[in-house]
Amino acid sequence: MTAAGAGPDGPAGDDVTSVPGTTRQVTRGAARLFEDLGCAVVTEFALANGRRADVAALSGDGRITLVEVKSGVPDFRADGKWSEYLDFCDAFYFAVAPGFPRDLLPEGDVCGVIVADAWEAAILRPAPERRLPPARRRAVTVRIARVAAQRLRALTDPRT
């Protein structure tokens, strides 16, 4: 494991408790899962409270799902902020690699569980449904759309 930004695996800003290669693989698999379910997906999505969701998925009916990727036990144990995502989604998942000890993840009606690698993912436990208030749903939906449009535009016309 390397310190943040200290090696070929870690872009600046990675938490030193995470394993960047695993994070990328699990994020990719989780994103593919939601795309296969018909969602538009944005990764590294900043919320209005300053937190950053690893995956934000917007379904055709407007359902918003956020996914927090955990690359290993130290990464999970160092994260005390995940509950701050709940006010910004209808469903919240933890996504982990196949070897992650899933008994560490919260139980009950808090979150769903996804197991993923770089190629695919499976929902092992569905997330409980919470309905966002209409004003919050609109704000998050607009934010997802704007982030996606800005990223696409930057690819087609980088102003460097």
C-alpha positions in Angstrom: 0.0 0.0 0.0 1.3 3.4 -0.9 0.6 6.8 0.6 -1.8 9.1 -1.3 -0.5 10.0 -4.7 2.8 8.2 -4.0 2.8 5.6 -6.7 1.4 4.5 -10.0 -1.7 3.1 -8.4 -2.7 6.1 -6.4 -4.1 9.4 -7.7 -3.7 12.3 -5.4 -6.4 12.3 -2.8 -6.7 8.5 -2.2 -7.0 7.7 1.5 -3.8 5.9 2.7 -6.1 3.2 4.2 -7.5 2.2 0.8 -6.0 0.0 -1.9 -6.3 2.1 -5.1 -6.2 -0.8 -7.5 -9.0 -2.6 -5.7 -11.0 0.6 -5.4 -10.8 1.1 -9.2 -11.8 -2.5 -9.9 -14.8 -2.6 -7.5 -15.9 0.9 -8.7 -15.8 -0.3 -12.3 -17.8 -3.4 -11.5 -20.4 -1.6 -9.5 -20.8 1.1 -12.2 -21.2 -1.7 -14.8 -23.9 -3.3 -12.7 -26.0 -0.2 -12.5 -25.5 0.6 -16.2 -26.7 -3.0 -17.0 -29.8 -2.1 -14.9 -30.4 0.8 -17.1 -29.1 3.6 -15.0 -26.9 6.6 -15.9 -23.8 6.4 -13.8 -21.4 9.1 -12.5 -18.3 8.1 -10.5 -16.5 10.3 -7.9 -19.7 12.3 -7.4 -19.5 15.2 -5.0 -22.6 15.7 -2.8 -23.8 19.1 -1.6 -22.6 18.3 1.9 -19.0 18.0 0.6 -18.9 14.2 0.7 -18.0 12.2 -2.4 -19.9 9.1 -3.5 -17.8 6.6 -5.4 -20.8 5.8 -7.7 -24.0 7.7 -8.2 -26.7 5.9 -10.3 -29.8 7.6 -11.7 -32.5 5.2 -13.0 -35.0 6.1 -15.7 -37.7 6.6 -13.1 -35.5 9.1 -11.2 -34.4 6.7 -8.4 -31.0 7.8 -7.0 -28.6 5.2 -5.7 -25.2 5.9 -4.1 -22.5 3.4 -3.7 -19.5 3.6 -1.3 -16.6 1.3 -2.3 -14.5 -0.2 0.3 -11.2 -1.6 -0.8 -10.4 -3.6 2.4 -10.9 -3.8 6.1 -8.7 -0.8 7.0 -10.5 1.4 4.5 -13.9 0.4 6.0 -12.8 0.9 9.6 -11.4 4.3 8.8 -14.7 5.5 7.3 -17.1 7.0 9.8 -18.8 9.3 7.2 -20.9 6.9 5.2 -24.1 7.7 7.0 -23.8 11.2 5.6 -24.7 9.9 2.2 -28.1 8.7 3.2 -29.9 12.1 2.9 -28.9 12.2 -0.8 -30.2 8.9 -2.1 -33.2 6.5 -2.3 -30.8 3.6 -1.9 -27.3 3.2 -0.5 -24.9 0.3 -1.0 -21.5 -0.7 0.1 -19.5 -2.4 -2.7 -16.7 -4.7 -1.8 -14.3 -7.1 -3.4 -15.2 -10.9 -3.2 -12.7 -11.5 -0.4 -14.0 -8.8 1.9 -15.4 -10.0 5.2 -19.0 -9.0 4.7 -19.9 -9.6 8.4 -18.2 -6.2 9.1 -20.8 -4.3 7.0 -23.8 -2.8 8.7 -26.8 -5.1 9.0 -30.5 -4.4 9.0 -32.4 -1.7 7.1 -29.4 0.6 6.6 -27.7 -0.4 3.4 -27.4 -2.9 0.6 -24.3 -5.0 -0.3 -22.7 -5.4 -3.7 -19.7 -7.7 -4.4 -17.8 -6.6 -7.4 -14.6 -7.1 -9.4 -13.4 -5.1 -12.4 -15.8 -6.9 -14.8 -19.1 -7.5 -13.0 -20.9 -7.2 -9.8 -23.8 -8.8 -7.9 -26.2 -7.4 -5.4 -26.1 -9.7 -2.4 -28.4 -7.7 -0.3 -30.8 -5.1 -1.7 -30.7 -1.7 -0.2 -33.8 -0.6 1.7 -35.8 2.0 -0.2 -36.0 5.5 1.2 -37.8 8.1 -0.8 -36.1 11.4 -1.1 -38.1 14.6 -0.6 -39.0 16.1 -4.0 -36.8 19.2 -3.6 -33.8 17.1 -2.6 -34.4 14.7 -5.5 -34.5 17.5 -8.0 -31.3 19.1 -6.6 -29.4 15.8 -6.7 -30.8 14.9 -10.1 -29.7 18.3 -11.6 -26.3 17.9 -10.0 -25.8 14.5 -11.5 -26.9 15.8 -14.9 -24.6 18.8 -14.7 -21.6 16.8 -13.6 -22.1 14.3 -16.4 -22.5 17.0 -19.0 -19.4 18.9 -17.8 -17.3 15.8 -17.9 -18.5 14.9 -21.4 -17.8 18.4 -22.6 -14.3 18.3 -21.1 -13.6 15.2 -23.1 -14.8 16.7 -26.4 -13.2 20.1 -25.9 -10.5 20.1 -23.2 -9.5 23.7 -22.5 -5.9 23.1 -21.6 
